[in-house]
Amino acid sequence: MDIVRTTTAVVGAAAAALAGWGIARMADVALTVEQGGSVREVGPWAVVVSTLVVGAAATLTQLVLTRRRAGLRWWLILAGGVLVLSLGGPLAATTTSATFVLIGLHLVVGAVLMFFLRVRPTADLAPR
């Protein structure tokens, strides 16, 4: 796996999420969610840090799974499943507009990571 491509993908996903967060704030959408009976604001640090953590997890699972036959296919299935499950989080938003923005952020991060982290197996990883 190319470290430059991987780093660019993860940082790019974080930048895209942060840009989406900034656009939402400029549009005066309060990104707040209800957690445990209290309302919390989704701030820029939460957006960036969570994207970097998810990007690191995606990279590690991709490294492990693509060493096996049909590993890329399984990684894409796993990544898609995690993306679908992550869409449950924005349902805790306190407003409809915040729900749609947070769903959009999840979809952007997932799409960027899935597109740029996918790799084709090289000759040394191909089954013999």
C-alpha positions in Angstrom: 0.0 0.0 0.0 1.2 3.4 -0.9 1.7 5.5 2.3 1.3 8.8 0.4 -2.0 7.7 -1.2 -3.3 6.4 2.2 -2.4 9.5 4.1 -3.8 11.7 1.4 -7.1 9.7 1.5 -7.5 10.0 5.2 -6.5 13.6 5.5 -8.7 14.4 2.4 -11.6 12.7 4.1 -11.0 14.8 7.2 -10.7 18.0 5.2 -13.9 17.2 3.3 -15.8 16.6 6.5 -14.4 19.8 8.0 -15.5 21.7 4.9 -19.0 20.3 5.2 -19.1 21.2 8.9 -18.0 24.7 8.0 -20.6 25.1 5.3 -23.3 23.9 7.7 -22.1 26.5 10.3 -22.2 29.2 7.7 -25.7 28.1 6.8 -26.5 28.6 10.5 -27.3 24.9 11.1 -26.6 24.0 14.7 -25.0 20.6 14.7 -26.2 19.3 18.0 -27.0 15.7 19.1 -28.7 14.3 22.2 -26.5 12.0 24.2 -27.5 10.5 27.5 -30.1 13.1 28.1 -27.9 16.1 27.4 -27.4 18.0 24.2 -23.9 18.3 22.8 -22.6 20.3 19.9 -20.6 18.5 17.2 -17.5 20.7 16.9 -14.7 20.8 14.4 -12.4 18.7 16.6 -15.0 16.0 16.9 -15.4 15.9 13.1 -11.6 15.8 12.4 -10.6 13.4 15.1 -13.4 10.9 14.4 -12.6 11.0 10.7 -8.9 10.3 11.4 -9.8 7.4 13.7 -12.2 5.9 11.2 -9.6 6.4 8.4 -6.9 4.6 10.5 -9.3 1.7 11.2 -10.2 1.5 7.5 -6.6 1.5 6.5 -5.7 -1.3 9.0 -8.6 -3.5 8.0 -7.8 -2.9 4.3 -4.2 -3.9 4.8 -5.3 -7.1 6.5 -8.1 -8.1 4.2 -6.4 -7.4 0.9 -3.7 -9.9 1.6 -6.3 -12.6 1.0 -8.0 -13.7 -2.1 -11.1 -11.6 -2.8 -9.9 -9.4 0.1 -10.7 -6.1 -1.6 -14.3 -7.2 -2.2 -14.6 -8.2 1.5 -13.1 -4.9 2.5 -15.6 -2.9 0.4 -18.5 -5.0 1.8 -17.2 -4.3 5.4 -16.6 -0.6 4.7 -20.1 -0.3 3.2 -21.6 -2.1 6.2 -19.8 0.2 8.7 -21.0 3.2 6.7 -24.6 2.1 6.8 -24.4 1.4 10.6 -22.8 4.8 11.2 -25.8 6.5 9.7 -27.7 5.6 12.9 -25.6 8.2 14.8 -27.0 11.3 13.0 -30.5 10.2 14.0 -29.7 11.6 17.5 -29.5 15.1 16.1 -31.8 17.6 17.6 -33.1 19.1 14.4 -34.0 17.7 11.0 -31.4 20.0 9.3 -28.7 18.8 11.6 -29.7 15.2 10.8 -29.3 15.7 7.1 -26.0 17.5 7.4 -24.6 14.8 9.7 -25.8 12.1 7.4 -24.1 14.0 4.5 -20.9 14.2 6.5 -20.9 10.4 7.1 -21.6 9.7 3.4 -18.8 12.0 2.3 -16.2 10.5 4.6 -17.3 7.0 3.7 -17.2 7.7 0.0 -13.8 9.4 0.1 -12.2 6.6 2.1 -13.8 3.8 0.1 -12.8 5.3 -3.2 -9.3 6.3 -2.4 -8.3 3.4 -0.1 -9.3 0.7 -2.5 -6.4 -0.9 -4.2 -5.9 -3.5 -6.8 -3.9 -6.5 -5.7 -0.4 -6.5 -7.0 1.3 -9.5 -8.5 3.0 -10.5 -5.2 -0.4 -10.5 -3.4 -2.3 -12.4 -6.2 -3.2 -16.0 -5.4 -0.9 -18.6 -6.8 
